[in-house]
Amino acid sequence: MSSMLPYELKGLPHEDCLALFTKWAFNDGEEKRYPNLMRIGEEIVRKCKGIPLAVRTLGSLLFLRTDESEWKSIRDCEIWRVEQSEHDILPVLKLSYNNLPPHLQRCLAFLSLYKKDYSYHSDDVILFWMANGLLEHPKQNEEWEDVGNRYLKELWLRCFIQDVEDRGFFFIFKVHDLIHDLALDVSQRECKRLCSHAESIDEKVRHLSLCDDHQQLVKFPQALMNRKYVRTVILQQSLCTIDLSFVELCVSNFKYLRALNLRDSTLKALPDSIGTLKHLRYLDLREYRQIRKIPSSLYKLRRLVMLKMTGVPLMQLPDRMQSFIRLRCLEISIGATHLKEIRQGCWSSLQYLGLFHCESFESLFEGMQYLTSLRTLYLCTCAKLVSLPRNLKFLTKLEHLYVHRCGAINLDMELKEEEDQHLQLSLKTISLEDLDALKDLPRLLLEGSSSTLQWITLSSRCHAG
């Protein structure tokens, strides 16, 4: 076999770079109104040395900015004078990062806790930011989740996130490897991905991602013993095998913990001491399938805003779970045939409720009308669920209804009362998938949302007439 000479990848030609820059810096055709800006922009493009990501990022940074002094400040920035290799893009990205508002800088830095090429879910990211106090206070008629979505959209417009896929009430996105390098660079004193027991840890580290991919992460790293101000612990290892003492040491050492992600763990129990984490806001126990008992102390976590327990084999919703009055996101799996009644005043802040793999239950909670803040209801793989309760008509903030793989359900819901004629609902999306018994659509909800409904999706084995 003959050898081949290596092919050297070259930068994008200047004309193509300028066209790319123009696309991101101006609305279509608007560049003709600003010849002076275009001349400055051409100089900026030359400094990018044919690297498309640099061109696109700086173009998006200058979008809708028509003050020549702002363009000149980018062109004349000291960072261009720093000695760097021909294809070193990090200083250019740092320039764009430095022009982000401080709140977006901190939010971007937190994305460094996940590995490269990770598929981020916007709802998880927003709740994680919320748990760590990174979101500004909502404006009038806004929720915290709206603030987080606004931040993500701004990062998208500025090309710090990419490959965005809309999934209805949330979206999936990725971060370019070079942007990930930037996030690591700017967050190294506060955020740390710990991939070895032997690594040193700065005293100022507050957020940890434990990513031991080559050996079972059983022992608690000694370097963490005196880091009592840690706010975040994320286990980044599929089906990771950890010892209960590992979690116990997390709890006993990190009293100020705000976010704890133990997803896919093979543990069979949670430590009783978990209830001492009085600052905890974000708890992810998804696919914690081997757990046999939820410690009663868990229900002392009154500050929780997110609790995800999909795959945890609960036989019934514990009464004390309704004590989580600040909860905004709840995902659970239940084995009972009927769910306990929701009491008035409980879960009044809940924005999202997901019921997954509830194979036995036949009806939703009594008292659903008390979930007055609910915006998304997701029902998936509830094989014996036969109908939805009429009291959904009282959920005037409900925007997204997803019913997937519930083979016994029919959605017959007619207008029966005088008040049904004048409902003012807010549904935007109704998604129905793999509903073998479906013959009717919920007329009550459809007519009540006639001025807001944008999408009705029917797919695979839905037979609505």
Residue pairs with C-beta under 8 A, 6 or more apart in sequence:
10 50
11 17
11 49
11 50
11 51
11 87
12 20
12 50
12 51
12 52
12 55
13 50
14 45
14 46
14 50
17 45
17 48
17 50
17 52
17 55
18 41
18 42
18 45
20 52
20 55
20 56
20 59
21 41
21 44
21 45
21 55
21 56
21 58
21 59
22 31
22 38
22 41
22 59
23 59
24 55
24 56
24 59
24 60
24 63
24 159
25 31
25 37
25 41
25 59
25 60
25 62
25 63
26 34
26 63
31 37
31 38
34 66
36 68
37 66
37 68
37 71
40 68
40 71
40 72
40 75
41 59
41 62
41 71
43 75
44 58
44 71
44 74
44 75
45 55
47 75
47 80
47 92
48 54
48 55
48 58
48 92
49 86
49 87
51 87
51 89
51 92
53 89
53 93
53 159
53 176
53 178
53 179
54 89
54 92
54 93
56 159
57 92
57 93
57 96
57 158
57 159
57 160
58 74
58 92
58 95
58 96
60 96
60 157
60 158
60 159
61 74
61 96
61 99
61 158
62 70
62 71
62 74
63 157
65 71
74 95
74 99
77 95
79 91
79 92
79 94
79 95
80 91
82 91
84 91
89 178
90 178
90 181
90 182
90 185
93 178
93 179
93 182
94 182
94 185
94 186
96 158
96 159
96 160
97 105
97 108
97 160
97 182
97 186
100 108
100 158
100 160
103 134
103 135
103 136
103 151
104 151
104 154
104 155
105 186
106 134
107 129
107 134
107 151
107 155
108 155
108 160
108 182
108 183
108 186
109 183
109 186
109 187
109 190
109 191
110 128
110 129
110 132
110 134
110 183
110 187
110 191
110 207
111 120
111 125
111 161
111 175
111 180
111 183
112 180
112 183
112 184
112 187
112 191
112 193
113 191
113 193
113 207
113 208
113 209
113 232
113 234
114 120
114 209
114 234
114 236
115 193
115 211
115 236
116 175
116 177
116 180
117 174
117 177
118 174
118 175
119 172
119 173
119 174
120 161
120 172
120 173
120 174
120 175
121 170
121 171
121 172
122 148
122 149
122 152
122 170
122 171
122 172
122 173
123 145
123 169
123 170
123 329
123 352
124 284
125 148
125 152
126 135
126 144
126 145
126 148
126 149
126 151
126 152
127 148
127 282
127 305
127 306
127 328
127 329
128 232
128 259
128 282
129 135
129 148
129 151
130 144
130 145
130 148
130 281
130 282
130 305
130 306
130 328
131 258
131 259
131 281
131 282
131 305
131 306
132 207
132 231
132 232
132 258
132 259
133 258
135 144
135 147
135 148
135 151
136 147
137 147
138 144
138 146
138 147
139 147
143 351
143 373
143 375
144 328
145 328
145 351
145 375
152 161
152 171
152 173
155 161
156 162
156 164
156 173
160 175
160 179
161 173
161 174
161 175
161 179
162 173
162 174
162 175
162 176
163 172
163 173
163 174
164 171
164 172
164 173
165 171
165 172
165 173
168 400
168 402
168 429
168 431
168 455
169 352
169 375
169 376
169 378
169 399
169 400
169 402
169 429
175 183
184 193
188 202
189 202
189 204
189 205
190 204
190 205
190 206
190 207
191 205
191 206
191 207
191 208
191 209
192 201
192 202
192 205
192 207
192 208
192 209
193 208
193 209
193 211
193 236
194 201
194 208
194 209
194 210
194 211
194 212
194 221
194 223
194 224
195 211
195 212
195 213
196 212
197 212
197 219
197 221
197 222
197 223
199 221
199 223
200 223
201 208
201 221
201 223
201 224
201 227
203 227
205 227
205 230
206 229
206 230
206 231
206 232
207 230
207 231
207 232
207 259
208 224
208 230
208 232
208 233
208 234
209 232
209 234
209 236
210 217
210 221
210 233
210 234
210 235
210 236
210 237
211 236
211 237
212 237
212 240
213 237
216 240
216 241
216 242
217 235
217 237
217 240
217 241
217 242
217 246
218 241
218 242
218 243
218 246
219 243
219 246
220 245
220 246
220 249
220 250
224 230
224 249
224 253
225 253
227 253
227 254
228 253
228 254
228 255
228 256
229 254
229 256
230 253
230 254
230 256
230 257
231 254
231 256
231 257
231 258
231 259
232 257
232 258
232 259
232 260
233 250
233 254
233 257
233 259
233 260
233 261
234 259
234 261
235 242
235 261
235 262
235 263
235 264
235 265
237 264
238 264
239 264
239 266
240 264
240 265
240 266
241 266
242 265
242 266
242 267
244 267
244 268
244 269
244 271
247 262
247 267
247 270
247 271
247 274
248 271
248 273
250 257
250 260
251 257
251 271
251 273
251 274
251 276
251 277
252 273
254 277
255 276
255 277
255 279
256 279
257 277
257 279
257 280
258 279
258 280
258 281
258 282
259 280
259 281
259 282
260 277
260 280
260 282
260 283
260 284
261 282
261 284
262 284
262 285
262 288
263 284
263 285
263 286
263 287
263 288
263 308
264 286
264 287
264 288
265 285
265 287
265 288
266 290
267 288
267 290
267 291
268 290
268 291
268 292
269 291
269 292
269 293
269 295
270 285
270 291
270 294
270 295
270 298
271 295
272 295
272 296
272 297
273 297
274 295
274 297
274 298
274 301
275 295
275 296
275 297
275 298
275 299
275 300
275 301
276 297
276 300
277 301
278 300
278 301
278 302
278 303
279 303
280 301
280 303
280 304
281 303
281 304
281 305
281 306
282 304
282 305
282 306
283 301
283 304
283 306
283 307
283 308
284 306
284 308
285 291
285 307
285 308
285 309
285 312
286 308
286 309
286 310
286 311
286 312
286 331
287 310
287 311
288 309
288 311
288 312
289 311
289 312
289 313
291 312
291 313
294 312
294 314
294 318
296 320
299 318
299 320
299 321
299 323
299 324
301 324
302 323
302 324
302 325
302 326
303 326
304 324
304 326
304 327
305 326
305 327
305 328
305 329
306 327
306 328
306 329
307 324
307 327
307 329
307 330
307 331
307 332
308 329
308 330
308 331
309 331
309 332
309 333
310 331
310 332
310 333
310 354
310 356
310 357
311 333
311 356
311 357
312 332
312 333
313 333
313 335
314 332
314 333
314 334
314 335
315 334
315 335
315 336
316 334
316 335
316 336
316 339
316 340
317 332
317 334
317 336
317 339
317 340
319 340
322 342
322 343
322 346
322 347
323 346
324 330
324 347
325 345
325 346
325 347
325 348
325 349
326 349
327 347
327 349
327 350
328 349
328 350
328 351
328 352
329 350
329 351
329 352
330 347
330 350
330 352
330 353
330 354
331 352
331 353
331 354
331 355
331 356
332 354
332 355
332 356
333 355
333 356
333 357
333 358
334 355
334 358
334 360
334 361
335 358
335 359
335 360
336 360
336 361
337 360
337 361
337 362
337 384
338 361
338 362
338 363
339 361
339 363
339 364
339 365
339 366
340 365
341 365
341 366
341 367
342 365
342 366
342 367
342 368
342 370
342 371
343 367
343 370
344 367
344 370
345 370
346 370
347 370
347 371
348 370
348 371
348 372
348 373
349 373
350 371
350 373
350 374
351 373
351 374
351 375
351 376
352 374
352 375
352 376
352 378
353 371
353 374
353 376
353 377
353 378
354 376
354 378
354 380
355 364
355 378
355 379
355 380
355 382
356 378
356 380
356 381
357 380
357 381
357 382
358 381
358 382
358 385
359 381
359 382
359 383
359 384
360 384
361 382
361 384
361 385
362 384
362 385
362 386
363 385
363 386
363 387
363 389
364 379
364 385
364 388
364 389
366 389
367 391
368 389
368 391
368 392
368 394
368 395
369 391
369 394
369 395
371 395
372 394
372 395
372 396
372 397
373 397
374 395
374 397
374 398
375 397
375 398
375 399
375 400
376 398
376 399
376 400
376 401
376 402
377 392
377 395
377 398
377 400
377 401
377 402
378 400
378 402
378 404
379 385
379 402
379 403
379 404
379 406
380 402
380 404
380 405
380 406
381 404
381 405
381 406
382 405
382 406
382 409
383 405
383 406
383 407
383 408
384 408
385 406
385 408
385 409
386 408
386 409
386 410
386 437
387 409
387 410
387 411
387 412
387 413
388 403
388 409
388 411
388 413
388 442
390 413
390 416
390 444
392 398
392 445
393 420
393 423
393 425
393 444
393 445
393 448
395 425
396 424
396 425
396 426
397 426
398 425
398 426
398 427
399 426
399 427
399 428
399 429
399 452
400 427
400 428
400 429
400 431
401 427
401 429
401 430
401 431
401 445
402 429
402 431
402 433
403 409
403 411
403 431
403 432
403 433
403 435
404 431
404 432
404 433
404 434
405 433
405 434
405 435
406 434
406 435
407 434
407 435
407 436
407 437
408 436
408 437
409 435
409 437
409 438
410 437
410 438
410 439
410 440
411 432
411 435
411 438
411 440
411 441
411 442
411 464
412 439
412 440
412 442
413 440
413 442
413 443
413 444
413 445
414 443
414 444
415 421
415 443
415 444
415 447
420 444
420 448
423 444
423 447
423 448
424 448
425 445
425 448
425 449
425 452
426 449
426 452
427 445
427 446
427 448
427 449
427 452
427 453
428 449
428 452
428 453
428 454
428 455
429 453
429 454
429 455
429 457
430 441
430 442
430 445
430 446
430 453
430 455
430 456
430 457
431 455
431 457
432 438
432 456
432 457
432 458
432 459
432 462
432 464
433 457
433 458
433 459
433 460
433 462
434 459
434 460
434 461
434 462
435 461
435 462
436 461
436 463
438 462
438 463
438 464
439 463
439 464
439 465
440 464
440 465
441 456
441 464
446 453
446 456
458 464
